[in-house]
Amino acid sequence: ADESSGYESESAGGERAGAAAAGGTRGRQRRARTAFTSEQVCRLEKTFQRHKYLGATERRKLAAALQLSEIQIKTWFQNRRMKLKRQI
């Protein structure tokens, strides 16, 4: 049950998730939002300034260095590119 994926426990806010599941999400619960540390965000931002897109190798290395999953890195970069697009 315990995974070291970087996500907070799904039991946090379990009542909300249970209510959402009963409300038509067909039993599938969303994961809790990842709380990135300031060091992780700083490293992600520095990397983003150099490369707006990461290849698989760079993503894998960054994920290992920051102790995050590759999916978390990929999602963070997607969200950061959208933030940049909104700012422009």
PASEBA-1860 file (N, C-alpha, C; in nm, 3 decimals):
! residues 88
1> ADESSGYE> 0.082/-0.119/0.000/0.000/0.000/0.000/0.086/0.125/0.000 ~ 0.198/0.124/0.077/0.285/0.241/0.081/0.375/0.243/-0.041 ~ 0.375/0.355/-0.111/0.460/0.373/-0.228/0.546/0.495/-0.205 ~ 0.667/0.493/-0.257/0.755/0.609/-0.244/0.751/0.689/-0.373 ~ 0.629/0.722/-0.416/0.612/0.794/-0.542/0.621/0.944/-0.525 ~ 0.631/0.992/-0.401/0.635/1.136/-0.379/0.498/1.195/-0.353 ~ 0.395/1.114/-0.368/0.261/1.162/-0.341/0.229/1.149/-0.194 ~ 0.147/1.240/-0.145/0.102/1.230/-0.008/0.006/1.112/0.002
9> SESAGGER> -0.017/1.067/0.120/-0.105/0.954/0.143/-0.244/0.985/0.089 ~ -0.304/0.887/0.025/-0.439/0.907/-0.026/-0.540/0.916/0.086 ~ -0.501/0.873/0.208/-0.595/0.879/0.319/-0.616/1.023/0.366 ~ -0.523/1.113/0.333/-0.542/1.254/0.368/-0.660/1.308/0.288 ~ -0.758/1.359/0.359/-0.876/1.409/0.290/-0.963/1.295/0.239 ~ -0.960/1.182/0.306/-1.031/1.064/0.261/-1.181/1.084/0.251 ~ -1.237/1.166/0.338/-1.381/1.190/0.332/-1.418/1.260/0.202 ~ -1.339/1.357/0.163/-1.364/1.427/0.037/-1.354/1.332/-0.080
17> AGAAAAGG> -1.249/1.249/-0.081/-1.229/1.155/-0.191/-1.343/1.054/-0.195 ~ -1.386/1.010/-0.077/-1.497/0.915/-0.072/-1.625/0.976/-0.126 ~ -1.649/1.101/-0.093/-1.768/1.171/-0.141/-1.760/1.188/-0.293 ~ -1.640/1.218/-0.342/-1.623/1.235/-0.487/-1.645/1.102/-0.559 ~ -1.598/0.994/-0.499/-1.614/0.863/-0.561/-1.762/0.826/-0.569 ~ -1.836/0.860/-0.464/-1.979/0.831/-0.464/-2.053/0.922/-0.561 ~ -1.992/1.035/-0.594/-2.057/1.133/-0.680/-2.044/1.106/-0.828 ~ -1.990/0.992/-0.868/-1.989/0.960/-1.009/-1.852/0.944/-1.072
25> TRGRQRRA> -1.746/0.936/-0.992/-1.614/0.914/-1.052/-1.585/0.765/-1.067 ~ -1.690/0.683/-1.048/-1.682/0.539/-1.065/-1.574/0.473/-0.981 ~ -1.556/0.522/-0.857/-1.466/0.458/-0.763/-1.320/0.496/-0.779 ~ -1.285/0.572/-0.878/-1.145/0.609/-0.898/-1.115/0.737/-0.822 ~ -1.015/0.730/-0.733/-0.981/0.846/-0.652/-0.861/0.918/-0.711 ~ -0.863/1.050/-0.700/-0.749/1.130/-0.745/-0.643/1.128/-0.637 ~ -0.519/1.132/-0.680/-0.409/1.139/-0.585/-0.403/1.278/-0.523 ~ -0.347/1.283/-0.403/-0.329/1.412/-0.337/-0.225/1.493/-0.415
33> RTAFTSEQ> -0.238/1.623/-0.408/-0.147/1.711/-0.479/-0.006/1.697/-0.422 ~ 0.093/1.691/-0.510/0.231/1.679/-0.468/0.281/1.812/-0.415 ~ 0.341/1.808/-0.297/0.400/1.928/-0.239/0.550/1.924/-0.268 ~ 0.593/2.002/-0.367/0.735/2.007/-0.402/0.809/2.089/-0.297 ~ 0.930/2.048/-0.265/1.013/2.126/-0.173/1.068/2.247/-0.247 ~ 1.112/2.346/-0.172/1.168/2.466/-0.236/1.292/2.431/-0.317 ~ 1.370/2.334/-0.270/1.489/2.292/-0.345/1.451/2.228/-0.478 ~ 1.346/2.146/-0.476/1.300/2.082/-0.599/1.250/2.186/-0.698
41> VCRLEKTF> 1.170/2.282/-0.650/1.116/2.385/-0.738/1.229/2.469/-0.797 ~ 1.327/2.503/-0.715/1.440/2.582/-0.761/1.515/2.509/-0.873 ~ 1.541/2.382/-0.853/1.611/2.302/-0.954/1.527/2.287/-1.081 ~ 1.397/2.265/-1.064/1.307/2.253/-1.179/1.304/2.384/-1.258 ~ 1.295/2.497/-1.189/1.292/2.627/-1.257/1.422/2.655/-1.331 ~ 1.535/2.622/-1.269/1.665/2.643/-1.335/1.675/2.557/-1.460 ~ 1.629/2.435/-1.451/1.632/2.346/-1.567/1.538/2.398/-1.675 ~ 1.422/2.448/-1.634/1.324/2.501/-1.730/1.380/2.622/-1.804
49> QRHKYLGA> 1.459/2.705/-1.737/1.517/2.822/-1.802/1.611/2.780/-1.915 ~ 1.678/2.668/-1.899/1.770/2.618/-2.002/1.698/2.539/-2.110 ~ 1.603/2.455/-2.068/1.535/2.364/-2.161/1.385/2.367/-2.133 ~ 1.308/2.412/-2.228/1.163/2.414/-2.210/1.103/2.273/-2.222 ~ 1.173/2.187/-2.294/1.130/2.048/-2.312/1.243/1.957/-2.271 ~ 1.210/1.849/-2.201/1.310/1.752/-2.161/1.292/1.623/-2.239 ~ 1.403/1.566/-2.281/1.400/1.434/-2.341/1.392/1.329/-2.232 ~ 1.376/1.205/-2.272/1.360/1.096/-2.175/1.482/1.083/-2.084
57> TERRKLAA> 1.600/1.098/-2.140/1.723/1.083/-2.060/1.733/1.194/-1.956 ~ 1.712/1.319/-1.998/1.719/1.430/-1.904/1.612/1.419/-1.797 ~ 1.492/1.377/-1.837/1.382/1.362/-1.742/1.416/1.254/-1.639 ~ 1.473/1.144/-1.685/1.510/1.034/-1.596/1.617/1.080/-1.495 ~ 1.717/1.152/-1.543/1.824/1.200/-1.455/1.771/1.300/-1.353 ~ 1.687/1.391/-1.398/1.631/1.492/-1.308/1.541/1.427/-1.203 ~ 1.461/1.331/-1.245/1.373/1.261/-1.152/1.454/1.190/-1.044 ~ 1.561/1.125/-1.083/1.646/1.055/-0.987/1.712/1.155/-0.892
65> ALQLSEIQ> 1.760/1.267/-0.945/1.828/1.366/-0.862/1.733/1.431/-0.762 ~ 1.609/1.450/-0.801/1.511/1.518/-0.715/1.424/1.422/-0.635 ~ 1.446/1.292/-0.654/1.366/1.189/-0.588/1.217/1.206/-0.617 ~ 1.187/1.229/-0.745/1.050/1.238/-0.793/1.031/1.135/-0.904 ~ 0.908/1.109/-0.941/0.884/1.017/-1.053/0.899/1.093/-1.184 ~ 0.924/1.019/-1.291/0.935/1.081/-1.423/0.803/1.148/-1.462 ~ 0.692/1.089/-1.421/0.561/1.146/-1.452/0.543/1.280/-1.382 ~ 0.592/1.290/-1.258/0.583/1.417/-1.186/0.665/1.525/-1.257
73> IKTWFQNR> 0.783/1.488/-1.306/0.868/1.582/-1.379/0.799/1.624/-1.508 ~ 0.747/1.527/-1.581/0.679/1.555/-1.707/0.560/1.648/-1.685 ~ 0.481/1.619/-1.584/0.363/1.701/-1.554/0.403/1.842/-1.512 ~ 0.509/1.852/-1.430/0.554/1.984/-1.386/0.596/2.068/-1.507 ~ 0.669/2.009/-1.600/0.713/2.083/-1.719/0.594/2.122/-1.807 ~ 0.497/2.035/-1.821/0.377/2.069/-1.898/0.305/2.188/-1.835 ~ 0.288/2.182/-1.704/0.220/2.290/-1.633/0.299/2.420/-1.641 ~ 0.431/2.410/-1.633/0.515/2.530/-1.638/0.512/2.594/-1.776
81> RMKLKRQI> 0.508/2.512/-1.881/0.496/2.567/-2.017/0.363/2.638/-2.034 ~ 0.256/2.583/-1.977/0.125/2.649/-1.985/0.125/2.780/-1.907 ~ 0.192/2.783/-1.793/0.204/2.907/-1.716/0.277/3.012/-1.797 ~ 0.385/2.973/-1.864/0.460/3.066/-1.948/0.372/3.118/-2.062 ~ 0.296/3.030/-2.122/0.206/3.068/-2.233/0.102/3.170/-2.186 ~ 0.047/3.148/-2.067/-0.051/3.243/-2.011/0.013/3.378/-1.983 ~ 0.137/3.378/-1.938/0.207/3.504/-1.907/0.235/3.583/-2.033 ~ 0.260/3.515/-2.142/0.289/3.580/-2.271/0.158/3.618/-2.336
END
